[in-house]
Amino acid sequence: MQRDALHFFGVCFFLWLVACAKQAPPSGGPADETSPKILEVNPATGAVWVPRDTRLRFQFSEKIDHRSLKEAIFVTPNPGGELRVDWHGVELEISFPDSLRMNTTYVVTLGTGIRDLRNNRMEASFNLAFSTGDSIASGEIQGKVIGDKVQGLLVGAYLIKEKQSLEPSRTEAEYTTQTGKNGDFEFRYLAEGAYRLFAMDDKYGNRLYDRGEDVMAVASRDVHLSAAGTMRVENLNLRLAMEDTLRPTLTVVIATDNRHLQWRFDEPVTPLDDDWFAHLQVFDSQQDAPAFTLLASAPDPLYPQHVNSFTSPQSSGAFRARASNLFDPSGLPLDTLFREVEFTSSQQPDTVRPRLLRVIPADSSREVALNTPVELTFSELMRIDSTMAALVVRDNAGALIKGIGAWKNHFQYSLLPQGGWQSRMKYTIEMLEDSTQMRRMDLSGLALLDTVRQRVFWTLNADTLGSISGEVVDAVSGASGVLRIAAKQIVGGKAQYETTAESSGPYAFDAVLPGVYQLSVYRDENKNGRYDFGRPFPFVPSERFMAATDSVKVRSRWPNEGNDIRLP
């Protein structure tokens, strides 16, 4: 009887386990990709006369990963201590460490770093604004951070106060939010005043900028909010970049023979005025001018951190080389502690003949664009007082191609055919071996080596091309610097086209390969030919930039018109 009873209870327990197992949700099925949302909040957004001892309550659409809240909650102004956070299922309760200030607008932001239990982020930051007084501040700043991995970035709006050094590596922003999925951000309920904006990835979660660790974006201008002017600013774009914090240095100078010096820096450098003579100097041990001089200098195009100089015949001995007023691509000046080095001159004569290192278009290239120049790159400093008559280009019928040629520098020569290349044509590039010029090519008067081999290329079919055109408009009247417009292929290949405009007006990209493109424009204010990202401290604003939100599709033989771009 006892055994039967035990058997009965054992069967019942097994059936109970099976029944419980059947209540579990089935495995498999579509993954949960729904972002969590905030359904209710108390006090309500825009509430006034909120008690100074109030507690905030948020109700989410689903359960939240509690750990994700820590770095995604922001309160402005700073409450002056740690917030107390309590969870009750899908409800969040926040208590302040002390009584709130009187007659103050508070903004509580729950950022896009908040995730549900399936690791889905909130699509956009949620802002709750309320006031302990009778009104809510109404200032707004809306913008976008542009770059790779732009979701969940920290964006800080710093109030610019008189006689205050604003350094984001030391001070937290008065107003903080996070970017959405596409890099969009918005500040609302801001008080009147002047603001400076930065964005960063905040690797350590300390809400401070860690130089050399955090990727940073600097705004192109400060924002001024006032009731007499405007309380809303839109289209403030910021571009991400890792700040270069190290100044360039001169590492070594080598006399490769009695007519050449090679200056090696730890990164590419350039003078702002393009005059190398004023920025590279050689001295003897008494710091007087030596018995030889620099006659020509230029960066090596294949190794841009190297600068080569051609000298008068070098006297023997030890010398000091000094570089000055040179800048790296980030605009940082040469480190004054590492701008001089000692070297020993050479008495070895220059017997190495120059070589042709690179030809563009490359040999046997196909689908070459019709506006591509022939570009020759040599192994050393060349004479630039000639027309390079030794370079000959012929079409498929053997006809000589007339073009406009010029030395880009002492290393590179470029030839562009008059009217461009013909469609679907084979061309031959040749250096004439018996040319008088070939016998005296470099600055030492040595002839070019390896001149016999011909190179061929084929141009693309012009019937496959389309075009992009429109108007570019700069909202800032009287701005200086060139407008640089780019069309970058984002679907269909890696083509990229650039053009410039001096001011607002029409622009056009002709002979464009089919594909999908993104348009962008920036104002090159310092006229250095590249985009400058700015610097957080000492503050240097970035150059103004705009990337079009809509892409442009280019089809063969079809002009895509009306693609207007406005630079705010």
N, C-alpha and C positions, 0 to 999 in steps of 0.2 A: 504493500500500500504506500509505504514511504517512497519506494523507488518510482512508483507511478506518479506520485505527486511531484517529485523532483524532475521527472521527465517532462511533465506537463508545464511546469514553470520554465524549464529550459527552452521548450518549444516557443512558449509565449515571449520570452526574452529575445530569442532569435528573430521572431516575426516583428517585434517592436523595433529592433535594429534595422531591419530591412525597410520598414515603413519610414523610419527617420531618414534613412539614406535616400529614399525616393523624394524627400522634400527639398533636397539640395538643388540649386539651380543647375540646369544642364551645362556641361562643358561645351566649348566650341561656340558656333554662331558668330554673328558680326561683332567686331570689337567695339567697345564704348569709346567713341571719339567726340562726345558732346562736352563742350566746355561748361564749367560750373557758372552759375549766375546768382546774383543777389536778388531775392524776391521782395523782401521787406526790410525796412530800416527804421529805427527810432532813436532820436527824434528825426522827423522828416527833413529832407533836403530843403533848405531855405527857411527853416524855423528860426524865429527870433525870441528873445527873452527866455532862452533856455537856461534852466537853473545851473548854477556854477558847480553843483555836486552831481551833475547828471551822469548816468551810465549809458553807453552806446550799445544798441542791440542790432545785429544783422542776421537775417535768415537766408541761408543758401538753398539752392535747388537740390543739393545732394551733399553727402558727407565730404569733408575737406581734409587733406593731409595737414595736420596741425603744424608740422615742422616747416611747411612752406610759407606759413603766415609771418614768421619772425622777420624775414628780410623783405617782406612785401607790404608792410603797413607803415604809413607815414602820417604824422600829425604836424600841422602848422597852425600857429607857432609852436615851437618846441615846448612840450609840457613840463620839462625840467626834471624828468626822472623816468623810471621804468613804468610802462603800462602794465596793468594786470589783465590777463586774458583768461576767460573761462568759456568752456564749450559745453553745450547741452544738446547733443545730437547734431542737427544741422544749424543750430543757433549759436552765435558768437556774442559774448558780452565783454565789453571793454570798459575798464575803470581807470580813471586818471590818478596819478600819484598825489595830486593836491587840487585845491579848488581852482577852477578856471578863472581867467582874468575877466574883469568887468568890461563891458562894451567892446568886445573883441569878436571878430569873425574867425571861426576855426574851420579848417579843412582837414578832413580825415580821408586819406586815399588808401584803398585796397588795390595793390598793383597786380600786374599780369603774372607775377611770380607765384601767385596762389594756384595750387593744383588740387584736383580731386584725387580719389584713391587709385584711379587708373592713369595718373600722371598727366591729365589734360589740364592745360592752363586756362585761366580766364582770358577771353579774347581781348578785352580792353580794361583799363583801370577804372575803378568806381570811385567817384568823389562824393563825399558827404560834406556839405557846408551848413553851418548853423552859427548863430550869433548869440552871445550873452547880452547883447544890447538890442537896439530897436531897428537895425538895418544890416544888410549883407553887402560886403564888398563885391564889386561887379567887374573887376578887371579880368581879361582873358588873353591867353597866348596860345596859339595853335601852330603846330609845325610837324616836321618829319625828320627822323634820323635816317641817313642813307648810308648803306654799307652792307657787309655780310653779317648775318645773324643779328638782326636788329630788334628782335622781340625781347622784352623784359629788361631793356637797358634802363639804367637810372638816369633821369633827367632832373637837373637842379636849377632853380631860378633863384639867384642871389640878389637881394636888395643891395643896391649900390649906395653906400653911406659915405658922407663926406669925411675925408681924412682917415679912411679905413682901408687897409691893405687887403684886398679880396683875393685870397689864395685857397682854391678848392682842396688842396692837399692838407690844409690845416683846419678849415671851417666847413661845417655842414651848411647846406643851402636852407634858406628860410622856407622855401616851397619845393617839394619833391614829388615826382610821379614816376611812372614806368611807361615804356613804349609798348604799343600793341603789336599785333602780328606783323604788320607791314612797316613798323617803325614810327607810326603816328603817335603823337602825344598832344595833350591839351591841359593847360592850367586854367582853372576857373576860380572865381571868387578872390581875385588878387586885389590887394590894397593899392592905392595910387602910389607911384614911385617909379624909379629907374631900376631895371633888372638886367642881369647878365646871365646867360644860359650856357650850361655845359651838359653833355651827355657822356656816360661812361658805362663800362660793363661791371665795375665794382666787384672784382674777383674775390676780395676778402669780406665783402658785406659790411664794411665799416662806414659806408656812405661818405668816404673821403677818397680823393684822387691819389692813387699810389703810382707815382711816376715810374715809367719803365715796366709796369705790370698791367695797369688798366689801359684799355683802348679808350681814347678820348675824342670827343667831337666838340668843336668850339664854334659858337655862333658868329655870324658875320657882322653883327652890330648889337649894341645895347638896345633894349626896348624901354620906351617911356610911356607909362600909362597915367593919364590925367583926365579929369572930367572936362577940362577946358580944351583938350586935344582929342585923344581917342582912348577908350578903355578896352579895345580889342585889336589885337595884332594877329594876322594870319600868315601862313606860308613862310614860316621861319625854318629854313632848312639847315641841317647840320650834317657834316660828313665825318665818318669815323676814320681814325688813323692812330697808329701807335706813335706817340711823341718821341722824336729823336732827342735824347738828353745828353748825348756825348758829342763834344766838339771834335772836328777832324784834327788829325795830327800828321806832321811830316815824319816819316819813319826812317828813311834812308835816301841818300843820293849816291848814284853809281856813275862813274865815268866809264862808259862802255868802250870808248876809244878816245883819241886826242881831239875829236870834234863833237862828241856827243855826251850829254848828261841825261840820266833818267832820275826824275824826282818821284819817289814813291810815297803816296799818302795812304792812310788806312781806309779812305773812302773817296769817291769823286769830289773834286773841288773846282771852283771857277771864280774868277774875279767878276764883280758886278759890271765893270766897264769893258770886259773882253780884252783888256790890254795886259798881256802877260809880262811885258817888259818892266812894268812898274811894280810887279809883285813877286818876282823871282830875282834874287841877287846873290852874287858870290863875292866873298871877301877873303883876304889873306889873314894870317895870324894876328896882324896888327889892326884888323878891321878896316883896312884901306882897300880901295878897289884893286883887284888882282891884275895880272898882266894879260888876261884874256877876258873876253866879254861874251854875253849871250846874244846871238844874232836872230834866233827864231825859237819859239816855244809853242807847243800845242799838246792837248791831251790825246792819248792813244785811244782811237775809237773802239778798239776791241778790248782794251783794259783801261777803262776811264779813270781808275784811281792812279794811273801813271801819267806823268807829264814829261814829254821829251823835249830837250833843248839842243839846238845846234850852236856851237861856240866857235870863236876864233881859235887858232891853234893854242892848245893849253900849255902853259909853263908847268914845269915839274914842281911837286911839293904838296903840302897839305893845305886845305882851304876849308872855309865854313860856308855852307849854303843856308840862305834864309828866305823863307816865304812869308808874305804878309798880305792882309786884307783879302783872303780867299774864303769862300763860303761853301758849305755842303748843300745838298739838295733841299734840306729843311731850313736853310737860311742861317744856320749856326756858323759863327766865325771860327777861323783857325785858332786852336788853343795856343796862346802866347807862350806857354811853358814848353811846347813841343813844336816849335816852328824853325829851329835851327839844328843842323847836324854837321859833323865833320866828314870830309871825304878826301881821298887822295886822287889827284888828277892822273890821267893816263898819257903815256907817250907812244902808245900803239896807234899807228895810222889807221884810218878808216878804209878797209879793203872789202867790206861786205857789200855786195851789190843789192839794191832794193828788189823786193819781190812783190808781186801782185797777190795779195792775200785773199781778197774776196771780190766777187763780181755779182752785182744785182742788176737784172734777174739772174738766178743761178743757172748753170748749164743744164739744158734740156727742160727748162721750166715750161709749163703749159698753163693756159688760162691766165696769162699775164694781163693785168689791167692796162687800158689804153693810155693812161696818164702816168705810168710807172717810169721814172727816169733810170737810165743806165748809171750805176754808181760803182766806181772803182775805189778800193781801199788798199793802200800800200803799207809796207812793213816799216817804213821810216819816213822822216820828214822829207818832203819833196819840194822841188822848185814850183812856185805858183805864178811865175811871170811868163807862162806860155799858154797857148790855146789848146794844148794836148792834141795836136794834129795827128799824132800817132794812133789815136783811137778812131776806128772806122766801124760803122754799122751799115749793113746792107740788107735789103729785103730779099724775098725769095727769087726775084728775077735778077739779082745782082746790082740793083740800082743803089747808089750811095744815098744815105739818109742825112739830110741837113738838120742840124739841131743847135740848140743854145747850150753851151757848156760853160762851166765855171768851177773853180776850186772852192769847196766848202771850207776847207782848212788845209794844212800842210800834209794831211794824210789822205784826203778824200776828194775825188773829182766826180762831178755829176753832169750828165748830158741828157737833155730833154728834147725829143724831136719836135720840130715845128709842126704844130697842128695835131700832135699826138700820133700814136701808132695806128696802123690800119687794122681793121677787124680781121680775125682768122688768118693771120699772116705769120710766116716763119721769118725770123731775123737772125743774122749772124754778127757777132761781136768779134773784132780782131784788133790786136795791137801790131802795127806795121814794124817788122823787125829791122828793116833797112832805113827807117826814118831817122833823120839827123837828130831829132829831139830824143829819140830812144837812147842815143849814145851819151846823153848828159841829163839824166832824170832827177837824181837826188841832189841835195845841197852840196855834197862833196864832188859832184860831177860824175858819178858812177852810172853806168848803163843799167837798164832794167834787166833782170834775170827771168827766164821762163816766159818768152813772149810768143812762141809759135802757135800754141794750141788755140783753135777757134772755139767759140761758145755760141750755142744757138738757143733760141726760145721761141715759143708760139704765143700769140695773143689770143684773147678770148673772143667769143662771138658777140658782137655788139647787139645783135637782135635779142639776146637773153637779158639785157639790162633794162632797168627802170630808173626812176628818179624820185627825189623827195624835195619839196620846196614849201615855203611858207614865209611868215613874218616873225622876226625876233624883236621883242619889245623890252626895253629896260625901263622899269618903273621909276628909276632915279634919273632925273634929268641932269645933264651936264656931267655925268660920271666919266672918269678918265680911264684909259686902258682899253685894250681890244676885247671885243666879245668873241669868245672861242666856242663854236658850236660843234657838237659831235653827234654822229649817228653810229651806234654800236649794235652789231647784229647779235640778237639773243636767241633766235631760232633759225636754223638753216646753215650755220657756219660761224666763222669768227671774224668776218670783215668789219672794218671800222673806217669811217670817213670823218674828216675834219675840215672845217672852213672857218673863216673869220669875218667879222663885220666891225667897222669903226663905231657904228651907232645903230640905233633902232632902224629897222628896214627889212627888205626882202633878203632871203638867203636861199641857196639851192645846192643840192648834191646831185650832180649828173653822173651817168654811167654807174649806177648802183646795182650790185648783185641782188637777185631775188632773195627774199627772206623777211624776217620780222625784226624790226629795229627799235631801239629806245633812243630818244633824242635828249640831249642835255646841253646846257650852256653855262658858262661862267664868265665873269668879268676879270680879265687879267690886269688888275690894278697896278701892280708893280712892274708889269711888262717884262717878266722873266720867262715867259713861254710855258709855264706850268702852273697847276693849281696849288695854292698855298693853303694849308689846313689851319693856320693860326697857332697860337700858343696860349695856354691857360694862365701862366705866370712866368715872367711879366706878361701882362695881357697883350696879345696881338690878335685882332679879329681875323677870321678866315675870309677868303674871298667869296663873294656872293655866287651861289650856285643854284641851279634848278634842273631837276630831272623830270621830264614829262611823265605823267601818270599813265597815259594811254600809249600803247605801242603802235608802230607804223608798219603796215604790211606792204612790201614792194613786190610787184609782179613784172614779168618781162614785158617790155614795150608799153608800159603803162605808167604815166606820171601820177604820183601821189601828191596832190596839192593841198594847200590850206592847213598845213601842220604848223600852227602858230605856237611860239614859245614865249612866255612872259617871265622875265627875271625880276623877282620882287625886290 
